[in-house]
Amino acid sequence: MSAAAPLAGLMAVELGTSIAGPSAAMILAELGAEVIKVEPPSGGDDARNWGPPFANGASTVFNAFNRNKRSAAIDLKDPAQVAALRRFIAAEVDIVVQNLRPGLVEKLGLDAATLRAEKPSLIYCHLGAFGPAGPLKDRPGYDPLMQAYGGIMGITGEEGRPPVRVGPSLVDQGSGMWGMIGVLAALRRRDATGEGCEVGTSLYETALAWVSAQVSTFGVSGRAPRKLGTENAGIAPYRAFQASDGWLVIAAGNDNLFRRCAAALGHPEWADDPRFRTNPDRVRAREELNALVEGVVATRSRAEWLEALMGAGVPCAPVLGLDEVCAEPQFDAVGMMQRAPDSDLSLLGLPLRFDGERPAFRSSPPALGEATARVLGTTPARAAE
């Protein structure tokens, strides 16, 4: 078994749609497990049509979260097909990942209690919306709803401006990551005891986890954190500043770095100014300090300031568009962009390496229904493949 495919030999079924469930199951697939994605025969996963643009017959969003999987088109309204799916899970599957709408898996008999009664060693990962209890437990959820409900939108953007959604689907993908952390822990326990378990997380809980520092601050101060744009509430200067031809982020995270920053900006006297002497001083005088830094940074180009600040050892970075990101030498150096072995599709791989080796891009995102016969019992089991 390759170190970069530590889950090789395991079988997983994904009862997933959109991003949360598929991103979770893709982690398993990337780590070497065989993953069969169950989709509706008519149209498949909703994310297949989230475009344009499209590549290889599916949206680029679908491609990003469904590589290294196979697809089974199963009609969950057909009792015979659902029964066949249950038999397949009982016979062959180690892990089930599901994020279907609340109540559906229970209605179908595809819930953790039913499946684990048939197969106690099964690990079942439930990615819910609002969690298993409370007045909202039966409501469906999507990433922007959770960014709103969980307070992320409330602290993102700038004061006086409309709400801003964080661009990536960080709640969906974060829920997938939490789910897989739980699954990996459950696999560790199963290796020792032979017993599976139900792993549960939700989009709402994940959204709350992302604001844990802000909730802690609120608990101590009694004041809800305000929107700070690119800033950090507890550090200054720590934000994006506009140079003459673009933006850069300066992150002077301690007193020594601020002293270096002030000198690089041509104002070493700032470090001895009573208003700015310590980080708490600078946070209290945030507006005054930011105004001074803004006035200086605006006088020169982004490249000039990056050179000066990096030369002084001050953490800083240009604010890049994705076109610039993909053109950066560092982007190529880390080797995350991988080419499919069976098509001309290139996608970002898992941000993990094992003994220096990144998990492989083994197969393109699946065509709808390519593994249906396998699940419905009309082709041989994996041992014969």
N, C-alpha and C positions, 0 to 999 in steps of 0.2 A: 504494500500500500504506500503510495506517494505521501510524503509529509504534507504536501500541499493539497491532498485530497483525503483528509482524515476521516471523513464520513462515508467513504466508499464502502459499498456493501449494504448500506441502509436504504430502505424504500420509504418514500413519503408521498402522501396525497394532499394536494392543495384544493380545498373548497374555497377558493378566493376570487375576489374581483377588485378592480380598481388598482390600488397601490399597496395598502397595508399588508394584506394577506400575500399577494404576489411577491412583495419585496422580502417578506419573511421567508417564504419558501425558496426564493432565489438564493438566499444565503446558504440554505441546505444544499441546493444544487451546486453552487459554486464550491462548496466544501467536499463535493464528491458523491453526495447521495443521489439516488435516482428519484426524480420528482415527476409525478404525473399530475398535471393540472386539469381539474374537472371544470368543463365549461358548458354553457347551454348550447345545444346544437344550432340554434338560430342566432347567428351573430357572434357567439362566444362572449368572452369577457368584454364588458363595456369599454375598457381601455383600448381595445383593438381599434375603435373608431374615434379616438380622441385626437383628431387631426383635421386638416393637414398640418405638417407634412407626414408622409407615409414612406415606409421602406420595407421591402420584402412582403408587401401585402398587408402590413399592419402599421398602426401609428408608431411614431418614434418613442412615445411614452410607454406603450406596450413592450416594445423591443427592449427598452432600458431595464425592465423588471422581470423579464420572462425568458432569458436565455438559459441554456443548459437544462431545459425542461422538455417534457413531452405532453401532448394535449389529448384528453379524452372528452369527446362530446357526449355528455350524459344528460338525458331528459329527466330532471328531478321530479317531474310531474307523473312519470311513468313508474308505478310501483315495482314492476319487474326489473327495470334498470336500476332503481335504488337498491333493490334486494341484491342484485348482482354486484353493485358497488360495495355493499356491506360484506358480502362474501369475499370479495377481493381484499378488502381491508383486513378482515379476520385472517385470511390465509397468508398474506404477503407483506403487509404494511407495518412499519415501525412507528411512523409519526404521521399524524393528521394535523394540518394547519387550516383553520377556517376563519373567515371574517364575513360570513353572510349576514343578512339582515336579522335583527333580534327575533328569536322564536322559530326561525325556519328550520334549523337543524333538529330541534326537538320535535317539531311536527313530522319531519321525515325519518326520524329514528337514526339520525346521523350525529347525535350529540355525544358528549364524552361519556355520560353514564351508560348509555345503551351500547356503544361500541366497546367500552372497557369491560362491561359485563361479559361480552363475548370474547374479549382478548385483554386480560389484565395487564399484559406487558406493553400495551399500546401507550404511547405518549401523545396526548391530544392538546394542541395549542389553540386556545380560543382568544381571538383578537376582537374584543367587543367595541362598542361605541362609547357608552357612558358608564360602563361597569355593571356588575351583577345586581346592584341594589340602588334604591333611591328613586325619586319621582321621575327621573329621565331614563331609567334603565331600559325601557322598551323603545326608545327613539333611535332612529338610524343616525349615523354621523359621517361627516366628511371633513377633510383636513381644515378648510377655512372655518367651518363651524367650530371646531375645537380650538383653533387659534383665537377665535372670538370668545367662546365660553371659558377657556382656560386662562385668559388674561394676557396671552401673548400679544394680541393686537393692541391691548390697552397700554403696553409699554413700548411698542414698536412705532417708529416714525418720529415726527416732530410735533411739538406742542402747537395747537391751533390748526393743524392740518387734518385732513380726513384719515380714517383708519387705514393702516397699511398691513397687508398680508406678507409675511416672510416668504420670499419667492419659492424656494424648494418646499416640497411637501414634508416638512420636518416632523410633523406629528404622525403622519402615516408611516414614514420610514423609521422614525424613532420607535413606534409601536412594534414594527417588524423586528427591530433590533432587540427590544426588551423581550419580545416573545421568544426569539432565538437564544438569548442568554438563558432564559428559563428552560428551553428545550435541551440545551447543552448540559445544564446542571442536572436535568431529569435523566438524561442518558448516562451521566456519571453515576447517579444513584441506581439506575436500572442495571448497570454493569455489576454493581455490588450485591443487589438484592433480587434482580429479576422482575421487579415490580415497576410498572409504568406510573403515570399520573396525569392529571389535567393541569396544564400551565395556563394561567389566565392573566391577561392584561387588557387595557383598553386605550382608545385614543384620548379620552378625557384624562385618564391617569397619566398618560405620557405628556400631555400638554401641561399638566400641573407640575410634573417632574422638571420640565424645562424652565419653570419660573421659581424653582425652589429657593434660589438666593434672594429673589425679590420678595417672596412670601416671608422669608426669614427677616428681611429688612422691615417689612410691614409689621410683623409681629413685635419687633423691638421698638420701632419708632411710632407706630400707630398711624403713619401716613402712607397712603398708596403711592408707590413710585410713579414718577411722571415720565412722559416720553422724552428721550434724550437724543434722538437721532442716532448718530454713530458713537455717542459717548458711553462711558461706563459711569454709573452713579457714584462709585467709591474711589475713582482715580482721576487725576487731572495733571497735565493734559493727556487725553486719551480719546482721540476722535479723528475724523477726517477734516483736513484743511485744504483750501483751494489755492493752488499755486497759479502762476500766470497762464499755464496751459493745461491744467488738469488737477486732479485731486490726489492727495496722499494721506495715509493714516500715520499719525505719530502716537506712539504708545510709551510714554515715560512712566513706567510702573513703579518707580521708587525714587527716593530723594537723590541718590547718586545718578540715576538716569536723567532726572530733571536737570541736575547741574550740567551734565554733558549736553543735554538738549539746548539749554539756554546758551551755552557757549557756542554750539554749532549754529544757532540762529543769530549769533552776533551780539547777544545780550547776556554775558556772564553775570551781570549785576542782579538779574532776576533771582538767581539762586539764593542771594543774601537778603532779598527783599522780605521784610517781616510778613507780608501777605502770602508769600509763596514758599516759605522756608521748609515746611513739612507737607507731606501729602494731605493730611486733614486741613491744613491752612489753604492749600491750593484748591481743594474741593469746595471749601467755604467761599473762596474768591474765584470760583470757576469762570463766571462771566467776564471779570476783569482780565484774568489770565488768557482766556480764549481770544478776547479782542486783541490783546497784544500779539499773540502768536499769529492770528489771522492777518494782521497788518504786515507782519514781516514776511510770512510765507507767500503772500500775494505778489511780492516784488520780484520773485525769481521763478524759473521753470521748475517743473516737477523733477526732472532729471537732476538738476543742480542740487536741489534740496535732498534728494535721495542719496546722492553721492556724499554730501556734507554730513548728513545724519548717520548714514551707515559707517562712514569713516570715523565718526565719534563713538560708534558702538551704541547708537540709539535705535531701538526697534522701530521700524517704519516699513511701509509698503505702499506701492501705487494702487489706486482703485482702478481695477481693470474690468473691461467688458469681456464677455466670454470669447470673443474673437481674439482679444489680446491674450487671454489665459491660454488658449490653445496654441498660440504662437510662442509662448514662453519656453526657453530651453529647459526649465525645471519640469514643465509639463511632460516633455518627452523623456526626461531623465528618470522619472519615477516609474515609467512603464505601465501606467494604469490603462492606457488605451490599447485595446486588444482587437485583433482581426479574427473574425470567425473563420474556422477551418473549412466551412462548407458554403460560404457565400462571401460577398464583398462587403459585408456589414462590419463596422468597427464600433465597439462600445467600451465604456469604462468598466473595468473589472473591480473585484472586491479590494478594498483598501487594507489588505492583509498579506503578509508574506510568511512562509514557513521555511526556515533555513534558507532564507533569501529567495524563495520561489513563490511567485504569486499563483493562486489557483487558476487553472487553465480555462480558456474559452473553448468548450468542447463542442457545442452545437448551437446553431442559431435559434432564436425564439421559434416555438413550434407552429406549424400549420394547424388550424382548428381540426381536432378529431383524429389526428394521426395515430393515436394509441387507444382509440375507442374499443377496438376488438380485444385488445389485451385486457382491459378492465371488465368487459362484459363476458369474458371467459371463452372467447372463440379463437384465441391464440395461446400458445404454450406459456407457462409461467416463466419467470426470469431464469430459473435454473437451467432451462432448456435453450435459452437465448444465446 
